[in-house]
Amino acid sequence: MAVSQRAAEVVAAAIAEEQAEAPIALWIEVTGSTGDQWTYDVYLQELAMASGADAIVEVGDLVVVIPAASIEALRDATLDVGDDGDLVIENPNAPTRQSDLPEFGPEALTSDLARRVDSILQEQVNPAIAAHGGYAELVGVVDEVAYVLMGGGCQGCGLASATLTQGIAVAIRDAVPEIRDVVDVTNHAAGNNPYYQPEKK
């Protein structure tokens, strides 16, 4: 990911206002999608919170952290400043569209893999996310890829991406190692796009 000089200056000024003792980084995370656009959370957080799997981008003294789950979606993207002075993300990547999905025949839900994945969703995943009013439903398994629909409190939630990659996908792969990918087919159109905005004084 690239960061324009203007964006770097805006973020550096915001970090300076924090007057934090520990090093602060700008975090950019993909939280879901609206139509054919990703939605993001852009925020300031201690650099020490980054894990070894996260991507670190340095622009002068500015450090940008991209959580591991968001790296691919933000590849070749650019953080810039819009005409209104707010940060914007120019991203050539787009989320999976319904038209890109495979055909789900009867075997997509009745195969051995599908039954095992569905069992994990019902017995492990859904009880865990039910406390937040959410649930995950298997749409089907095609070519060792599990397609999952997130509903209830998970639809449009800013943490849906993290729930999928760090929770649902991990649980499925641990129990069904034959699954090579887990794809969210949810329409998160109800989600927000909370770009970080410097405090106006």
N, C-alpha and C positions, 0 to 999 in steps of 0.2 A: 504494500500500500504506500502511496505517495502522499506527502503533505505539502501544500503550497506555503510559500513564505508568509503570505498574509494570514493564513490559518495558524501557522506556527506562532506568529506574533500575538494573535488574539488569545490563543491558549496560554502562552507564556505570561501574558498580563494577568489572566485569570488565576494562574497558579501562584503568581507573586502575591496576589491579594489574599490567598489562603494562609500565608505566613506559617506554613506547616514545618514542623521540625524534621520529619522524615521526608525523603524524596517522593514527590508526587508525579504521577504520570497521567496522561490522557488515555482513557480506555474507550475503545470503540467495539461494540458488540452487536451482532445481528440478533434481533429478538423475534423475528417472524416475517410475515410478508402481507402486503395489501395489493391485491391484483397481481401485476407483474413487477412489483417493486419490493425490495427488502425493506423492513423497518428496523430502526436502530436505537440503541441506547448509547449516548456519548456522555461520559462523566469523568470526574477527577477522582482518583483513588491512589493510595500508596503503591509505589512500584513494588514493594516487598510482597504484595498480594499476588503477584504474577507467578505462574508455575513454569516449569521447564518446558511444557508443551505449548505455551503461549508464544505468539510472535512479538518481537520487540523491534520497533522502528525508531531510530534516532535521527532527529532533525536538529542539528546544532545542539543546544542544551535541552531541547524538548525530547521527551521519551513517550512514545505511543505504544500501548499494549493492545494486542488483538487476541482475545481468548481463543484457545485452540479450536473450539467448535465454530468459530466465525472466520477462520483463516481463508478457507476456500471461497466463501461467498464474497470476501472483500479483496480477493486477488486482483491486482491491477486497478483498484479503486483509488480515488484521490479525495482527500479532505481539503475543502476550500472554503472561501467565505462568499456568501451570496450578496446580492445587491442590498439586502436589508441588514447586512452586518452579522447575520447569524452563520454558524457553521453549516455547511452542506456537504453531502457525500455524493460524488459523481462515480457511479458504479456501473461498469459494463456488464456485470453479471445479473442474472435474473433468476428468481426462484422457479421451481418446477411448476409448470402450468398443467391444468387438467388435460389439455390436449397432448401433453408429453407422456402421460401415463400409459402403461400397457393395458392390453385387454385382460380383464379379470374373468376368466372362465370359472366353472364350478370347482375345478381342482385348486383354484387359488385359495379357497377356504377349506377344502376337504383333504388336501394332501397331508402327509405325516408332518412335514415342516410347519405347515399352517396351523395344524392342531396343537403342536408344541408351542408355537409362538403365542397363539391365542390363550393357551393355558397360563403362560407367564403373565400376560396382560391381566387376566382375570384374577389370578391368585396372588400375584406380587405387586404389579404396577397399580392397578385400580384401587386396591385398599390404601396404598400409600398416598395417592393424589386425591382420593375422595375427600380428605379433610379440607381441601381447598376448593371443593365443589367441581373437580374435574374428573375426566375419565378418558381412557384411550381405547379405541376400537380397531381391530384388525380389518383392513379392507381386503387384503389378500397377500399372498406370497408368490412372486413370479421370478424365476431365475435367481433364486437365493436372495432376493431383496424383499424385505417386509415393508408393506405400505400401511401406515397407521394414520387414523383419523383421531384428532384430539378434540374433545367436546367439553361442554359445561364451562367451568371456570378456566379451563386451559385454552379455550378458543379466544384468540386475540390477546392473550396474556403476554405481558412483556417478558416473562420468564419461560415462555413456551419452548423456545429454542434450547435453553439450558435443560429444561425438563426432558426434552427428547434426547439430546445428545449425552447428557451426563446421568440421566436416570433410566429412561425407557430403553434406549439403545444398548446401554451397558447391561441391563438386566436380561434383555433378549439374547445378546451375544454370549453372555456368560452361560446361559442355560441351553442355547441352541447355537453352537459355534459354527454351524454350516451357513448361518445367515451372514452375508458379507456386507450388507448395508441396511439401514432403516430410514425410510423416507416419510416425512410428514406431508400428507396430502390435504391438510386442513386449510380452509379459507379463513385466514386470520384477518379478514377485512374489518373486524371490529376493533383491531388493535390500534395502539397509538404509535406515533413516530417521535419519541421524546428526544429530539436533538438537544445537546447541551447548549445553553444560551448564557453568555456572560451576564452577571448581575448588572442591571442598569442602575446608575445612581443619579 
